[in-house]
Amino acid sequence: MAETNTVNTKAKKSRKFSIDFKPRLFSTLKNYNKQMFAKDAMAGIIVGIVAIPLAIAFGIASGVGPTEGLVTAIMAGFIISALGGSKVQIGGPTGAFIVIIYGIIQQFGLAGLAIATVLAGIMQILMGTFKLGSIIKFMPYPIIVGFTGGIAITIFSTQMNDLFGLGISNVPANFIDKWACYFQNISNINWWALLIGVLSILIIVLTPKISKKIPGSLLAIIVMTVITWVLKKYANVDSIKTIGDLYELPSGLPSFRMPAIAEGETIFSTAQKVLPAAFTIAMLGAIESLLSAMVADGVISDRHNSNTELIGNGIANVVVPFFGGIPATGAIARTMANINNGGRTPVAGIVHTFVLLLVLLFLGSLVGLIPMSCLAGVLIVVSYNMSGWKTIVSMCKQSRSDIAVLFTTLLLTVIFDLTIAIEIGLVLAVILFIKRIMESTNISVIQDELDVHSDGEQDERLMVPRHTEVYEIEGPFFFGIANKFEELSHRRTDNTIRIIRMRKVSFIDATGIHNLEIFIQSALDEGQIIILSGVNQSVHAAIKKAGIVDMVGEENVLDHIHKALARAEQVAATIEN
């Protein structure tokens, strides 16, 4: 018997501390067939083609290079597909990280970026391990819209140097200083570069109207690269900068390398400095990945495992920096491209990484011919699609508190950084939420007739017994309204019996309990009787644990107003006798 109990105890412990890590690749491969592979392979090839310009553009815009962008898309994309919790998620570098990565590199260098990415990966693994995947989904929507819009504006502003061919070697990181620098160098516009950039944007925008199967960004890059090559070779136009003019494009597989820590620094000292940025990367990556997975679920009628998705993302971000990569997460645009082209299992995501690998190994020289202004055009379109301006316009018609949170987060993201924006946005959202609850919570004192219609019965008005008054609390009894209750309860009264009607009190916190204790004790000291009415099960458990039930007596804690009024009538009769 003892042995059985021991086994049961061990089983309970194992269930309690189990890790929710179930990669969808392994479950989907059980019933995999040739027809499924054919669809996944086609989708993977198309997504790989779509990802080529994006990976290159995101790498360059982040302040690293095209190779780093491709390496991230290959390695992180493979790991996220193989170990993630979604069937169709496509992972890789995204526009959301550009601002953060650029800032980290400027302040802490490439080593700081690598350490921050690893720390972010560890944080994501811990989030998934402790099953926090569902909690992250509760991030207030105005904050998500705000920082996404802010990131879009920032990405747009970073592309002006390449779009106009200004040739500024060191563009300021600060938003205001950046635009001031652009206007100071406006006379240096390279009209050939601007023409290439504008034509790229037009091709990307117009291509879907002709054919939705052809990636507009890829078509723009091919056409503009050919035009640039012709202009350079036959028209002696050498002013158009290409990737090869600015970046070295190695051929071959990336090698393992440890972060080169600056002299006088250690891994731990650098880790301490980049910890806030790492937290931002972890949270942003988690939010973007889970939002992408949720959108995908709605399209394919599936349900992803959020904890597994976080662990898969975390592993990718731990591994990739040691091969020169940058932070990665689930990419909504590439995930939707995967779905729309028939991808239904993680195999499609794995195929897309092999397409990118072939580009890295064999087409590096061709990548070097891509004009920088063309990539700027690609990212400008990405920023426009990312901005969610239609959502922002529609949200402006909603409550003022949501608008305040949205634009506060947006402006702080643009002017300062994402970490500050999210922190202040969350604080503001909480404050406004509490204010909204406070405004919706009402406390009234009734001394004559009581309406019980809202108790689910027919319209009925009951007379309040003599020597009695009813305190009706409508809403949660928490710290936000506790002071309101305290002020109301201090009013002078000649009535001996006070009924506190709590039918609409969904919960009570420590401050509410404290104020209730003070009110009850003050009433008892004055010889008054307190009756609690309509106390639900959870509230009853809380006040009983706090000793309030013992203070008023179990006979004075009742579940319905009829019983409470009857008890008050009984007490009133005793008083008169």
RODO-2510 file (C-alpha; in nm, 4 decimals, decimal comma):
residues 577
     n   res          X          Y          Z
     1     m     0,0000     0,0000     0,0000
     2     a     0,2799     0,2355     0,0935
     3     e     0,4552     0,1528    -0,2321
     4     t     0,1389     0,2426    -0,4264
     5     n     0,1118     0,5766    -0,2477
     6     t     0,4751     0,6501    -0,3290
     7     v     0,4160     0,5779    -0,6960
     8     n     0,1075     0,7999    -0,6999
     9     t     0,2987     1,0807    -0,5320
    10     k     0,5778     1,0577    -0,7903
    11     a     0,3211     1,0579    -1,0720
    12     k     0,1567     1,3705    -0,9329
    13     k     0,4920     1,5449    -0,9051
    14     s     0,5860     1,4527    -1,2613
    15     r     0,2584     1,5892    -1,3867
    16     k     0,2990     1,9030    -1,1834
    17     f     0,6475     1,9863    -1,3162
    18     s     0,6103     1,8560    -1,6706
    19     i     0,7307     2,0723    -1,9612
    20     d     0,4797     2,1416    -2,2349
    21     f     0,7198     2,0799    -2,5232
    22     k     0,5578     1,8926    -2,8124
    23     p     0,6989     1,9993    -3,1524
    24     r     0,4343     1,9732    -3,4228
    25     l     0,6833     1,8291    -3,6729
    26     f     0,6965     1,4937    -3,4937
    27     s     0,3184     1,4554    -3,4689
    28     t     0,2566     1,5541    -3,8321
    29     l     0,5177     1,3098    -3,9667
    30     k     0,3248     1,0091    -3,8285
    31     n     0,0738     1,0174    -4,1132
    32     y     0,2864     1,1961    -4,3706
    33     n     0,2634     1,1006    -4,7396
    34     k     0,3899     1,1957    -5,0864
    35     q     0,0911     1,4189    -5,1647
    36     m     0,1485     1,6217    -4,8473
    37     f     0,5197     1,6509    -4,9264
    38     a     0,4453     1,7755    -5,2795
    39     k     0,2282     2,0579    -5,1416
    40     d     0,4741     2,1422    -4,8636
    41     a     0,7701     2,1414    -5,1035
    42     m     0,6001     2,3804    -5,3462
    43     a     0,4950     2,6119    -5,0617
    44     g     0,8445     2,5972    -4,9114
    45     i     1,0107     2,6898    -5,2415
    46     i     0,7795     2,9876    -5,2916
    47     v     0,8214     3,1069    -4,9324
    48     g     1,1976     3,0675    -4,9663
    49     i     1,1902     3,2921    -5,2731
    50     v     0,9758     3,5441    -5,0856
    51     a     1,2134     3,5346    -4,7897
    52     i     1,5303     3,6066    -4,9901
    53     p     1,4878     3,9844    -5,0287
    54     l     1,3358     4,0204    -4,6820
    55     a     1,6196     3,8366    -4,5075
    56     i     1,8793     4,0423    -4,6938
    57     a     1,6964     4,3704    -4,6327
    58     f     1,6368     4,3031    -4,2625
    59     g     2,0009     4,2073    -4,2129
    60     i     2,1306     4,5261    -4,3746
    61     a     1,8744     4,7531    -4,2063
    62     s     1,9614     4,6029    -3,8663
    63     g     2,3198     4,7176    -3,9044
    64     v     2,4817     4,3783    -3,9690
    65     g     2,4765     4,2621    -4,3312
    66     p     2,3020     4,0498    -4,5928
    67     t     2,4859     3,7316    -4,4941
    68     e     2,3743     3,7620    -4,1321
    69     g     2,0157     3,8096    -4,2448
    70     l     2,0303     3,4969    -4,4634
    71     v     2,2036     3,2921    -4,1909
    72     t     1,9305     3,3908    -3,9441
    73     a     1,6547     3,2994    -4,1864
    74     i     1,8194     2,9612    -4,2556
    75     m     1,9116     2,8476    -3,9066
    76     a     1,6337     3,0085    -3,7048
    77     g     1,3790     2,9183    -3,9710
    78     f     1,4862     2,5526    -3,9561
    79     i     1,4801     2,5332    -3,5749
    80     i     1,1447     2,7136    -3,5397
    81     s     0,9841     2,4838    -3,7975
    82     a     1,1394     2,1699    -3,6485
    83     l     1,0835     2,2472    -3,2795
    84     g     0,7947     2,4984    -3,2807
    85     g     0,4354     2,4520    -3,1741
    86     s     0,2717     2,5559    -3,5029
    87     k     0,2246     2,3520    -3,8195
    88     v     0,2770     2,6413    -4,0581
    89     q     0,4870     2,9027    -3,8775
    90     i     0,7785     3,0441    -4,0770
    91     g     1,0552     3,1880    -3,8619
    92     g     1,3339     3,4295    -3,9373
    93     p     1,4401     3,7935    -3,8984
    94     t     1,1552     4,0434    -3,8967
    95     g     1,1150     4,4171    -3,9300
    96     a     1,0106     4,4522    -3,5672
    97     f     1,3653     4,3795    -3,4498
    98     i     1,5420     4,6281    -3,6772
    99     v     1,5217     4,9227    -3,4385
   100     i     1,6294     4,7206    -3,1347
   101     i     1,9184     4,5460    -3,3099
   102     y     2,0496     4,8694    -3,4600
   103     g     2,0464     5,0393    -3,1204
   104     i     2,2235     4,7491    -2,9462
   105     i     2,4988     4,7370    -3,2097
   106     q     2,5603     5,1099    -3,1835
   107     q     2,5842     5,0945    -2,8067
   108     f     2,7343     4,7525    -2,7317
   109     g     2,8659     4,6215    -3,0632
   110     l     2,8094     4,2836    -3,2261
   111     a     2,9182     4,0995    -2,9114
   112     g     2,6514     4,2818    -2,7117
   113     l     2,3930     4,1854    -2,9724
   114     a     2,4961     3,8193    -2,9585
   115     i     2,4761     3,8091    -2,5788
   116     a     2,1413     3,9935    -2,5759
   117     t     1,9993     3,7477    -2,8301
   118     v     2,1144     3,4458    -2,6276
   119     l     1,9660     3,5943    -2,3102
   120     a     1,6402     3,6622    -2,4950
   121     g     1,6369     3,3006    -2,6123
   122     i     1,6878     3,1746    -2,2571
   123     m     1,4021     3,3981    -2,1386
   124     q     1,1722     3,2583    -2,4081
   125     i     1,2653     2,9011    -2,3145
   126     l     1,1826     2,9793    -1,9509
   127     m     0,8516     3,1388    -2,0567
   128     g     0,7565     2,8222    -2,2391
   129     t     0,8875     2,5965    -1,9617
   130     f     0,6755     2,7737    -1,7006
   131     k     0,3772     2,7741    -1,9399
   132     l     0,3488     3,1502    -1,9813
   133     g     0,2521     3,1267    -2,3477
   134     s    -0,1158     3,1968    -2,2863
   135     i    -0,0432     3,4896    -2,0534
   136     i     0,1522     3,6822    -2,3166
   137     k    -0,1543     3,6777    -2,5386
   138     f    -0,3214     3,9124    -2,2897
   139     m    -0,0948     4,2025    -2,3841
   140     p    -0,3355     4,4998    -2,4342
   141     y    -0,4190     4,5394    -2,8006
   142     p    -0,3649     4,9204    -2,8076
   143     i    -0,0062     4,8628    -2,6906
   144     i     0,0555     4,6068    -2,9666
   145     v    -0,0900     4,8396    -3,2305
   146     g     0,1051     5,1324    -3,0858
   147     f     0,4510     4,9779    -3,0818
   148     t     0,3929     4,8057    -3,4170
   149     g     0,3009     5,1409    -3,5718
   150     g     0,5972     5,3064    -3,4018
   151     i     0,8356     5,0407    -3,5325
   152     a     0,6927     5,0874    -3,8837
   153     i     0,7594     5,4630    -3,8694
   154     t     1,1111     5,4007    -3,7426
   155     i     1,1862     5,1463    -4,0172
   156     f     1,0585     5,3931    -4,2761
   157     s     1,2821     5,6684    -4,1400
   158     t     1,5923     5,4451    -4,1490
   159     q     1,5582     5,3899    -4,5249
   160     m     1,5776     5,7523    -4,6412
   161     n     1,9560     5,7501    -4,6683
   162     d     1,9568     5,4566    -4,9132
   163     l     1,6362     5,5552    -5,0939
   164     f     1,7643     5,9031    -5,1801
   165     g     2,1259     5,7916    -5,2118
   166     l     2,2416     6,0609    -4,9684
   167     g     2,5660     5,8793    -4,8908
   168     i     2,5636     5,9581    -4,5173
   169     s     2,8205     5,7309    -4,3513
   170     n     2,6952     5,7642    -3,9913
   171     v     2,3228     5,8240    -3,9628
   172     p     2,2171     5,9270    -3,6078
   173     a     2,0121     5,6691    -3,4185
   174     n     1,7770     5,9231    -3,2605
   175     f     1,4613     5,9831    -3,4661
   176     i     1,4690     6,3635    -3,4551
   177     d     1,8453     6,3841    -3,5131
   178     k     1,8115     6,1372    -3,7977
   179     w     1,5633     6,3532    -3,9880
   180     a     1,7620     6,6661    -3,9130
   181     c     2,0633     6,4945    -4,0716
   182     y     1,8567     6,3995    -4,3779
   183     f     1,7464     6,7601    -4,4350
   184     q     2,1024     6,8854    -4,3902
   185     n     2,2154     6,6530    -4,6707
   186     i     1,9136     6,6977    -4,8974
   187     s     2,1310     6,8604    -5,1639
   188     n     2,3218     6,5312    -5,2040
   189     i     2,0296     6,3402    -5,3546
   190     n     2,1338     6,0726    -5,6025
   191     w     1,8566     6,0863    -5,8606
   192     w     1,9506     5,7515    -6,0124
   193     a     1,9199     5,5819    -5,6714
   194     l     1,5889     5,7564    -5,6052
   195     l     1,4569     5,6414    -5,9436
   196     i     1,5552     5,2812    -5,8687
   197     g     1,3881     5,3005    -5,5261
   198     v     1,0648     5,4534    -5,6550
   199     l     1,0407     5,2004    -5,9397
   200     s     1,0967     4,9196    -5,6881
   201     i     0,8066     5,0431    -5,4750
   202     l     0,5804     5,0684    -5,7802
   203     i     0,6656     4,7124    -5,8907
   204     i     0,5990     4,5718    -5,5416
   205     v     0,2667     4,7540    -5,5131
   206     l     0,1436     4,6758    -5,8645
   207     t     0,2554     4,3110    -5,8956
   208     p    -0,0249     4,1618    -5,6783
   209     k    -0,2814     4,3322    -5,9022
   210     i    -0,1402     4,1423    -6,2007
   211     s    -0,0494     3,8113    -6,0364
   212     k    -0,0633     3,7116    -5,6711
   213     k     0,1641     3,4126    -5,7292
   214     i     0,4683     3,6257    -5,8134
   215     p     0,6371     3,7887    -5,5082
   216     g     0,6473     4,1601    -5,5816
   217     s     0,9640     4,2173    -5,3787
   218     l     1,1530     3,9438    -5,5647
   219     l     1,0386     4,0756    -5,9036
   220     a     1,1457     4,4278    -5,8061
   221     i     1,4900     4,3066    -5,7006
   222     i     1,5421     4,1055    -6,0211
   223     v     1,4284     4,3874    -6,2516
   224     m     1,6134     4,6647    -6,0667
   225     t     1,9300     4,4581    -6,0346
   226     v     1,9335     4,3993    -6,4105
   227     i     1,8671     4,7679    -6,4810
   228     t     2,1418     4,8743    -6,2396
   229     w     2,3887     4,6315    -6,3964
   230     v     2,3075     4,7641    -6,7456
   231     l     2,3440     5,1261    -6,6299
   232     k     2,6792     5,0532    -6,4661
   233     k     2,8210     4,8523    -6,7572
   234     y     2,6908     5,0407    -7,0587
   235     a     2,5970     5,3896    -6,9391
   236     n     2,8852     5,4443    -6,6936
   237     v     2,6426     5,5191    -6,4081
   238     d     2,8617     5,4312    -6,1067
   239     s     2,6768     5,6333    -5,8457
   240     i     2,4184     5,3616    -5,7683
   241     k     2,5428     5,1738    -5,4617
   242     t     2,4888     4,7975    -5,4492
   243     i     2,5194     4,5429    -5,1689
   244     g     2,8554     4,4292    -5,3046
   245     d     2,9877     4,7873    -5,2856
   246     l     2,9241     4,8027    -4,9118
   247     y     2,9337     4,4441    -4,7818
   248     e     3,1539     4,1407    -4,8210
   249     l     2,9560     3,8350    -4,9256
   250     p     3,1346     3,5159    -4,8228
   251     s     3,0519     3,1905    -4,9906
   252     g     3,0145     2,8760    -4,7848
   253     l     2,8490     2,7696    -4,4625
   254     p     2,8722     2,9923    -4,1550
   255     s     3,1162     2,8742    -3,8895
   256     f     3,0760     2,8603    -3,5132
   257     r     3,2216     3,1633    -3,3375
   258     m     3,2177     3,3022    -2,9870
   259     p     3,1227     3,6690    -2,9312
   260     a     3,4291     3,8935    -2,9377
   261     i     3,3998     4,0741    -2,6056
   262     a     3,5438     4,4258    -2,5961
   263     e     3,8647     4,4834    -2,4028
   264     g     3,7995     4,5433    -2,0353
   265     e     3,4610     4,3733    -2,0518
   266     t     3,3455     4,0242    -1,9595
   267     i     3,0493     3,8195    -2,0734
   268     f     2,8777     3,8830    -1,7402
   269     s     2,9376     4,2585    -1,7392
   270     t     2,8101     4,2867    -2,0958
   271     a     2,5124     4,0664    -2,0101
   272     q     2,4183     4,3029    -1,7280
   273     k     2,4267     4,6015    -1,9631
   274     v     2,2192     4,4404    -2,2391
   275     l     1,9666     4,2724    -2,0076
   276     p     1,6880     4,5330    -2,0644
   277     a     1,7344     4,5047    -2,4409
   278     a     1,7319     4,1253    -2,4130
   279     f     1,4026     4,1388    -2,2267
   280     t     1,2565     4,3581    -2,5001
   281     i     1,3739     4,1142    -2,7688
   282     a     1,2263     3,8215    -2,5751
   283     m     0,8882     3,9878    -2,5212
   284     l     0,8616     4,1299    -2,8713
   285     g     0,9627     3,7993    -3,0273
   286     a     0,7161     3,6092    -2,8103
   287     i     0,4293     3,8447    -2,8899
   288     e     0,4968     3,8521    -3,2644
   289     s     0,5425     3,4764    -3,2860
   290     l     0,2257     3,3920    -3,0923
   291     l     0,0195     3,6511    -3,2788
   292     s     0,1395     3,5045    -3,6073
   293     a     0,0529     3,1532    -3,4880
   294     m    -0,2944     3,2691    -3,3764
   295     v    -0,3619     3,4271    -3,7170
   296     a    -0,2469     3,1072    -3,8863
   297     d    -0,4735     2,8971    -3,6629
   298     g    -0,7744     3,0956    -3,7790
   299     v    -0,6914     3,0319    -4,1448
   300     i    -0,6165     2,6569    -4,1279
   301     s    -0,8580     2,5761    -3,8421
   302     d    -0,5818     2,4500    -3,6164
   303     r    -0,4580     2,5211    -3,2648
   304     h    -0,0909     2,5815    -3,1990
   305     n     0,0913     2,5002    -2,8745
   306     s     0,2040     2,8396    -2,7456
   307     n     0,4491     2,7006    -2,4880
   308     t     0,6203     2,4773    -2,7425
   309     e     0,6333     2,7710    -2,9839
   310     l     0,8105     2,9840    -2,7229
   311     i     1,0616     2,7090    -2,6457
   312     g     1,1296     2,6559    -3,0175
   313     n     1,1836     3,0295    -3,0680
   314     g     1,4043     3,0415    -2,7619
   315     i     1,6270     2,7564    -2,8811
   316     a     1,6641     2,9305    -3,2189
   317     n     1,7721     3,2552    -3,0537
   318     v     2,0211     3,0736    -2,8299
   319     v     2,1851     2,8910    -3,1223
   320     v     2,1815     3,1482    -3,4058
   321     p     2,4110     3,4163    -3,2487
   322     f     2,7014     3,1692    -3,2395
   323     f     2,6885     3,1583    -3,6208
   324     g     2,6620     3,5335    -3,6704
   325     g     2,2820     3,5529    -3,6774
   326     i     2,0430     3,8050    -3,5263
   327     p     1,7172     3,7711    -3,3260
   328     a     1,4398     3,5779    -3,4975
   329     t     1,0718     3,5051    -3,4468
   330     g     0,7627     3,3934    -3,6336
   331     a     0,6963     3,6108    -3,9373
   332     i     0,3311     3,6811    -4,0165
   333     a     0,3793     3,7706    -4,3853
   334     r     0,5920     3,4629    -4,4650
   335     t     0,3628     3,2387    -4,2598
   336     m     0,0609     3,3583    -4,4577
   337     a     0,2523     3,3096    -4,7842
   338     n     0,3196     2,9533    -4,6723
   339     i    -0,0481     2,8886    -4,6003
   340     n    -0,1723     3,0512    -4,9199
   341     n     0,0588     2,8315    -5,1268
   342     g    -0,0501     2,5033    -4,9713
   343     g     0,1901     2,4537    -4,6803
   344     r     0,0259     2,2529    -4,3998
   345     t     0,3123     2,0982    -4,2026
   346     p     0,6500     2,2142    -4,0637
   347     v     0,8154     2,0417    -4,3603
   348     a     0,7284     2,3470    -4,5734
   349     g     0,9235     2,5701    -4,3350
   350     i     1,2219     2,3334    -4,3502
   351     v     1,2138     2,3335    -4,7325
   352     h     1,2146     2,7148    -4,7329
   353     t     1,5396     2,7134    -4,5302
   354     f     1,7092     2,4872    -4,7867
   355     v     1,6102     2,7298    -5,0643
   356     l     1,7785     3,0109    -4,8698
   357     l     2,0820     2,7888    -4,8084
   358     l     2,1259     2,7348    -5,1825
   359     v     2,1144     3,1124    -5,2338
   360     l     2,3810     3,1638    -4,9666
   361     l     2,6096     2,8950    -5,1097
   362     f     2,5781     2,9527    -5,4828
   363     l     2,4237     3,2922    -5,5557
   364     g     2,6273     3,5215    -5,3296
   365     s     2,7835     3,7033    -5,6239
   366     l     2,4412     3,7811    -5,7679
   367     v     2,3197     3,9087    -5,4306
   368     g     2,6041     4,1588    -5,4367
   369     l     2,4564     4,3212    -5,7497
   370     i     2,1317     4,4233    -5,5765
   371     p     2,1045     4,8060    -5,5466
   372     m     2,0675     4,9453    -5,1949
   373     s     1,7867     5,1815    -5,2992
   374     c     1,5886     4,8808    -5,4212
   375     l     1,6174     4,7186    -5,0766
   376     a     1,5108     5,0498    -4,9256
   377     g     1,1990     5,0350    -5,1437
   378     v     1,1294     4,6801    -5,0206
   379     l     1,1543     4,7882    -4,6568
   380     i     0,9398     5,0982    -4,7126
   381     v     0,6613     4,8729    -4,8403
   382     v     0,7194     4,6407    -4,5427
   383     s     0,6895     4,9352    -4,3032
   384     y     0,3679     5,0488    -4,4727
   385     n     0,2117     4,7026    -4,4434
   386     m     0,3353     4,6793    -4,0865
   387     s     0,2001     5,0188    -3,9795
   388     g    -0,1601     4,9025    -3,9449
   389     w    -0,2839     5,2547    -4,0158
   390     k    -0,6354     5,1319    -4,0894
   391     t    -0,6485     4,9723    -3,7440
   392     i    -0,5181     5,2931    -3,5872
   393     v    -0,7876     5,4979    -3,7643
   394     s    -1,0620     5,2600    -3,6484
   395     m    -0,9308     5,2595    -3,2900
   396     c    -0,9462     5,6397    -3,2845
   397     k    -1,3240     5,5970    -3,2819
   398     q    -1,3078     5,3941    -2,9593
   399     s    -1,2582     5,4956    -2,5960
   400     r    -1,0223     5,7787    -2,5056
   401     s    -0,8229     5,5539    -2,2757
   402     d    -0,7408     5,3112    -2,5582
   403     i    -0,6441     5,6024    -2,7824
   404     a    -0,4194     5,7427    -2,5099
   405     v    -0,2415     5,4090    -2,4621
   406     l    -0,2025     5,3586    -2,8392
   407     f    -0,0498     5,6972    -2,9197
   408     t     0,1617     5,7096    -2,6045
   409     t     0,3167     5,3755    -2,6963
   410     l     0,3586     5,4801    -3,0611
   411     l     0,5277     5,8129    -2,9833
   412     l     0,7566     5,6653    -2,7172
   413     t     0,8603     5,3893    -2,9597
   414     v     0,9501     5,6451    -3,2253
   415     i     1,1157     5,9084    -3,0062
   416     f     1,2822     5,6906    -2,7396
   417     d     1,2873     5,3118    -2,7648
   418     l     1,0629     5,0083    -2,7508
   419     t     1,1531     4,9107    -2,3932
   420     i     1,0384     5,2435    -2,2501
   421     a     0,7323     5,2407    -2,4761
   422     i     0,6124     4,8990    -2,3577
   423     e     0,6838     4,9731    -1,9898
   424     i     0,5049     5,3081    -1,9859
   425     g     0,2305     5,1767    -2,2142
   426     l     0,1592     4,8888    -1,9751
   427     v     0,1575     5,1189    -1,6706
   428     l    -0,0768     5,3614    -1,8453
   429     a    -0,3033     5,0769    -1,9600
   430     v    -0,3260     4,9441    -1,6031
   431     i    -0,4009     5,2887    -1,4589
   432     l    -0,6713     5,3578    -1,7157
   433     f    -0,8165     5,0102    -1,6654
   434     i    -0,8416     5,0677    -1,2911
   435     k    -0,9994     5,4070    -1,3559
   436     r    -1,2545     5,2450    -1,5879
   437     i    -1,3458     4,9847    -1,3254
   438     m    -1,3707     5,2529    -1,0588
   439     e    -1,6084     5,4497    -1,2774
   440     s    -1,8201     5,1409    -1,3430
   441     t    -1,8365     5,0466    -0,9731
   442     n    -2,1187     5,2060    -0,7802
   443     i    -2,1937     5,2154    -0,4074
   444     s    -2,5359     5,3343    -0,2935
   445     v    -2,7251     5,3568     0,0353
   446     i    -3,0932     5,2523     0,0376
   447     q    -3,3251     5,3188     0,3300
   448     d    -3,6801     5,2768     0,2015
   449     e    -3,7495     5,0517    -0,1025
   450     l    -3,5177     4,7940    -0,2589
   451     d    -3,5377     4,6809    -0,6210
   452     v    -3,4641     4,3080    -0,6629
   453     h    -3,5473     4,2836    -1,0322
   454     s    -3,1835     4,2372    -1,1268
   455     d    -3,1634     3,9281    -0,9080
   456     g    -3,3237     3,7353    -1,1940
   457     e    -3,6777     3,7530    -1,0582
   458     q    -3,9803     3,9457    -1,1760
   459     d    -3,9883     4,3153    -1,1078
   460     e    -4,0242     4,3373    -0,7333
   461     r    -3,9709     4,6116    -0,4768
   462     l    -3,9189     4,5225    -0,1145
   463     m    -3,9503     4,7484     0,1855
   464     v    -3,6403     4,7957     0,3931
   465     p    -3,7182     4,7087     0,7587
   466     r    -3,7147     4,9768     1,0250
   467     h    -3,3803     5,0601     1,1862
   468     t    -3,2142     4,9258     0,8680
   469     e    -3,0213     5,0630     0,5721
   470     v    -2,8748     4,8758     0,2740
   471     y    -2,5306     4,9409     0,1258
   472     e    -2,5344     4,8115    -0,2327
   473     i    -2,1944     4,7516    -0,3944
   474     e    -2,2060     4,7033    -0,7715
   475     g    -1,8680     4,5916    -0,9039
   476     p    -1,5437     4,4451    -0,7715
   477     f    -1,4477     4,5456    -0,4185
   478     f    -1,0810     4,6291    -0,4715
   479     f    -0,8339     4,8989    -0,3719
   480     g    -0,9627     5,1330    -0,6419
   481     i    -1,3045     5,1744    -0,4732
   482     a    -1,2159     5,0869    -0,1176
   483     n    -1,1677     5,4527    -0,0211
   484     k    -1,5035     5,5399    -0,1773
   485     f    -1,6663     5,2774     0,0441
   486     e    -1,4777     5,4008     0,3476
   487     e    -1,5941     5,7605     0,2980
   488     l    -1,9543     5,6500     0,2508
   489     s    -1,9461     5,4237     0,5524
   490     h    -1,8353     5,7087     0,7820
   491     r    -2,1621     5,8911     0,7332
   492     r    -2,3656     5,9396     1,0505
   493     t    -2,6781     5,7273     1,0831
   494     d    -2,9353     5,6457     1,3486
   495     n    -3,0042     5,3028     1,2018
   496     t    -2,8845     5,0077     1,4031
   497     i    -2,8760     4,7481     1,1251
   498     r    -2,6605     4,7775     0,8155
   499     i    -2,6973     4,5320     0,5254
   500     i    -2,4052     4,5170     0,2829
   501     r    -2,5451     4,3778    -0,0401
   502     m    -2,2594     4,2137    -0,2332
   503     r    -2,4481     4,0265    -0,5087
   504     k    -2,2457     4,2044    -0,7829
   505     v    -1,9088     4,1854    -0,6091
   506     s    -1,7178     3,9415    -0,8290
   507     f    -1,4016     3,9524    -0,6175
   508     i    -1,2523     4,1293    -0,3176
   509     d    -0,8827     4,2095    -0,2675
   510     a    -0,6743     4,2700     0,0450
   511     t    -0,7519     4,6447     0,0560
   512     g    -1,1231     4,5764     0,0199
   513     i    -1,1062     4,3230     0,3035
   514     h    -0,9141     4,5704     0,5198
   515     n    -1,1687     4,8479     0,4667
   516     l    -1,4543     4,6064     0,5278
   517     e    -1,2928     4,4995     0,8554
   518     i    -1,2589     4,8622     0,9677
   519     f    -1,6191     4,9363     0,8751
   520     i    -1,7527     4,6303     1,0566
   521     q    -1,5409     4,6893     1,3669
   522     s    -1,6496     5,0543     1,3834
   523     a    -2,0144     4,9499     1,3498
   524     l    -1,9810     4,6835     1,6176
   525     d    -1,8168     4,9331     1,8539
   526     e    -2,1241     5,1539     1,8115
   527     g    -2,3546     4,8630     1,8883
   528     q    -2,4705     4,8153     1,5273
   529     i    -2,5465     4,4855     1,3522
   530     i    -2,3866     4,4042     1,0153
   531     i    -2,5536     4,1643     0,7703
   532     l    -2,3772     4,0524     0,4510
   533     s    -2,6064     3,9615     0,1603
   534     g    -2,5526     3,7920    -0,1766
   535     v    -2,1968     3,6805    -0,1001
   536     n    -2,0711     3,4496    -0,3761
   537     q    -1,8564     3,1473    -0,3054
   538     s    -1,5147     3,2993    -0,3808
   539     v    -1,5843     3,6201    -0,1867
   540     h    -1,7235     3,4151     0,1035
   541     a    -1,4040     3,2085     0,1145
   542     a    -1,1902     3,5256     0,1176
   543     i    -1,3794     3,7000     0,3983
   544     k    -1,3983     3,3804     0,6014
   545     k    -1,0241     3,3351     0,5767
   546     a    -0,9800     3,6970     0,6884
   547     g    -1,2024     3,6391     0,9950
   548     i    -1,4840     3,8707     0,8818
   549     v    -1,7435     3,5927     0,8986
   550     d    -1,6524     3,5381     1,2644
   551     m    -1,6806     3,9127     1,3291
   552     v    -2,0402     3,9423     1,2048
   553     g    -2,1466     3,5858     1,2856
   554     e    -2,2217     3,3070     1,0399
   555     e    -2,5974     3,3703     1,0859
   556     n    -2,5489     3,7210     0,9395
   557     v    -2,3812     3,6054     0,6149
   558     l    -2,6614     3,5188     0,3730
   559     d    -2,6780     3,4301     0,0053
   560     h    -2,9955     3,6256    -0,0898
   561     i    -3,1472     3,9649    -0,0135
   562     h    -3,4800     3,8108     0,0927
   563     k    -3,3013     3,6194     0,3671
   564     a    -3,1025     3,9294     0,4643
   565     l    -3,4157     4,1452     0,4947
   566     a    -3,5866     3,8713     0,6939
   567     r    -3,2878     3,8585     0,9276
   568     a    -3,2961     4,2388     0,9592
   569     e    -3,6683     4,2236     1,0450
   570     q    -3,5914     3,9661     1,3107
   571     v    -3,3126     4,1791     1,4621
   572     a    -3,5278     4,4937     1,4467
   573     a    -3,8045     4,3165     1,6383
   574     t    -3,5536     4,2149     1,9043
   575     i    -3,4305     4,5742     1,9341
   576     e    -3,7827     4,7077     1,9851
   577     n    -3,8599     4,4474     2,2484
***
